[in-house]
Amino acid sequence: MREGMVVRTADGERLGTVVRAGEDTFVIEKGLLLPRDFTARYEDVAEVRGSEVRLRRTRDEMIPGPWLKKREHEEVVSLGTFGAPQELVVELAHEEPHPRTVVREVGQLRIHKVVRTEVRHFSIPVRREELVVERLPVTDEAHARSLEGTPVPGGAAPFEEVSFVIPLREERVEFTKSTQVWQEVRVSKAAQEELRTVRTTVRRETAEVEERGEVLHEGPVDGLHS
């Protein structure tokens, strides 16, 4: 049992709505202009279906409860002199939604540069010196050149122990590096418009009229429930 549930009697008459639920009993309020309440026990409930409660008792069998204390906005209204045309206008308000758009951050794009090292392979021809040692027989021509005073490398004389150092050279590859731009990352932001269906809840006031005593009126009372 919860507040706001519609309560009907055993013969299907709408008795009111639940306004307070206790341990053993619950209070049913009916009426807007002249509200009154009834007290029912949980054992009086015959069936609960959705948001409706059906009792085992009829309206005449219900236990009248104490009048609910007046709400702060309730007041006694005088309709004028007896016998004169009288009219009471009760304004019923409703909420009207006015949608608008607000800017909210929904995400971020973060870009940062990362330096990675990779290996590049090059095929470059290089030169190197190699020493070729030949042993040749001495001919008369070579002997004649030696007699003519051809210098011996290092100035060594015959029968003098000496060592000759002949350097051998080769080409090696060295790198100089320059910075080049190989790619650009361009990020642009554009606003896209889309049609989005949204919904909200609004409140509407309705009038619930309760007849007490001999009240004459034209048309059904339910016609006021709109």
Residue pairs with C-beta under 8 A, 6 or more apart in sequence:
1 18
1 21
1 26
1 42
1 45
1 48
1 53
2 18
2 21
3 17
3 18
3 19
3 20
3 21
4 17
4 18
4 51
5 17
5 18
5 51
5 52
5 53
6 14
6 16
6 17
6 51
6 52
6 53
7 14
7 15
7 16
7 17
7 18
7 28
7 40
7 52
7 53
7 54
7 55
8 14
8 15
8 52
8 53
8 54
8 55
9 15
9 54
9 55
9 57
9 58
9 59
9 62
10 46
10 54
10 55
10 56
10 57
10 58
11 58
12 54
13 58
13 59
14 30
15 28
15 30
15 38
15 55
15 59
15 62
16 28
16 29
16 30
16 31
16 37
16 38
17 28
17 29
17 30
18 26
18 27
18 28
18 53
19 27
19 28
19 29
19 37
19 68
20 26
20 27
21 27
24 41
24 42
25 39
25 40
25 41
25 42
26 39
26 40
26 42
27 37
27 38
27 39
27 65
28 37
28 38
28 39
28 40
28 62
28 65
29 35
29 36
29 37
29 68
30 36
30 37
30 38
30 208
30 210
31 208
31 209
31 210
32 207
32 208
32 209
32 210
33 90
33 209
33 210
34 210
34 212
35 67
35 68
35 210
36 64
36 65
36 67
36 68
36 210
37 64
37 65
37 66
37 67
37 68
38 62
38 63
38 64
38 65
39 63
39 64
39 65
40 55
40 57
40 62
40 63
44 55
44 56
44 57
45 53
45 54
45 55
45 56
46 54
46 55
46 56
47 53
47 54
48 54
55 62
77 88
79 86
79 87
79 88
80 86
90 207
92 204
92 205
92 206
92 207
93 204
93 205
94 202
94 203
94 204
94 205
95 202
95 203
95 204
96 202
97 200
97 202
99 198
109 187
111 185
111 187
122 173
124 173
126 170
126 171
126 172
126 173
127 170
127 171
128 168
128 169
128 170
128 171
129 168
129 169
129 170
130 168
131 166
131 168
136 142
152 158
153 164
154 162
154 164
156 162
206 225
206 226
207 224
207 225
208 225
209 221
209 224
209 225
211 221
